[in-house]
Amino acid sequence: MKHKKCIILFTFLVLSGFLGLNILAYNHARAMTTYAAAGTRTSQPEKLSRWQRIRVLLTGVTVTRPESETKPYRLAENAGVVTIAVDETITLEAWYENLGAHTPLVIMFHGYAEDKTALLEEARAFLSMHTSVLLVDFRGSGGSSESYTTVGYREADDVKAAYRYAQRHLDHSHHLLFGQSKGAVAILRAMHHHDIKPDAVILEAVFDTMLNTVRNRFRAMKTPSFPNAELLVFWGGQQRGFNAFRHNPVTYAATLTTPALFMHGAEDPRATLHEGQRVFDAVPSPKQFVTFPKSRHESFVASHPERWHQAIQNFLQEQLHASS
C-alpha cells in the first residue's frame, strides 16, 4: 500500500510539474508575440542579473509595442508616408524616398520587436548609393495596424503586400528586398510561398529554424532549453494559428532563385553563424556570404561601416549590371 501511494504521489508531482511548465510556456509565448501597450520593456538576457533572469522566467517578458516619434524627414528631406493594405483589416505604414524612376528601389524590413526606424542608418546608406528606399513597418510595429508578431511567418504576407504595392505604384528600374533578422526570414518565406520575384535580396542575421532561435534565447538566459524551447514554440504557434515547428528559413531557402547576399555576425548568439551558414548552403541561386568579425545580433553598418558599404556596393553593381 505504501509503495502504491509513493507511485501515485510521484505521478501527481510529474504531471503537476508538466502542467506548470506548459502554463509558463503558454504565458511566455503570449508575452513574446503580443506587444504590450504600456510598461517597461525587459532588457536583453545578457544584461539581466541572476535574480532578474529568475523573475523573467517565472513572470514572462514585457515587449512593448515598437514605435517611435521619429518623422520621415529623418530618412530624407522629401520622404513621404505610404499606406499599404495587406488585406481588408491589416495596413502597413512605410516611408518612401524617390530618387527617380531610373534608380533601383530597395524595400526594407526590420527585425523582431523593432520598427522601421531601426533601419534608418541602413536606409540612408542605400540613398547615398543612389537607390530609392521604401522603409516598411511590419504589422504590430510603428505606424502599422495590429499588436502582435509571428517572427516572420505571417509577416511574409506583409512582404508580399509591400512588394506588390511597389510593382504597381512605384516606378523604378529594379526592385530589391532587404531584411534584417525577422525581416530576412519574412522575405525568404514570402518568396517560398508567394509568387514574388525581386531582382535581388540582401539578408542579414537570418536564423535557420524557429526552434533553434528559441533555444538560443534560453541559452542566453542560462536556462536549459529542453523542453522549454519546444513548449514555447508549440504554444506560440497554437496561439497564432500555425505550426511554428515548420517555420524554418532553411527550408524556404531551398527554393530561392533570386541572387542573394547573406550577411552575418561571427559571434551572433541569437542566430549563430552556423545557422546562417546552413541557410546560405541551402540556397541554389547565385549567392554570396559576408561575415562580420566580432559582431553579434546587431547593425553591421554601425559596427563595420566600411565592410558593409563595400559588400553592398559590390553586390548592387554585380546584380544591376547583370540584369540591365
Secondary structure by P-SEA (a helix, b strand, c coil): caaaaaaaaaaaaaaaaaaaaaaaaaaaaaaaaccccccccccccccccaaaaaaaaabbbbbcccccccccccccccbbbbbbbccccbbbbbbbbbccccbbbbbbbbccccccccaaaaaaaaaaacbbbbbbbcccccccccccccccccaaaaaaaaaaaaaccccccbbbbbbcaaaaaaaaaaaacccccccbbbbccccccaaaaaaaaaaaacccccaaaaaaaaaaaaaaccccccccccccccccccbbbbbbbcccccccaaaaaaaaaaccccbbbbbbccccccccccccaaaaaaaaaaaaaaaaaaac
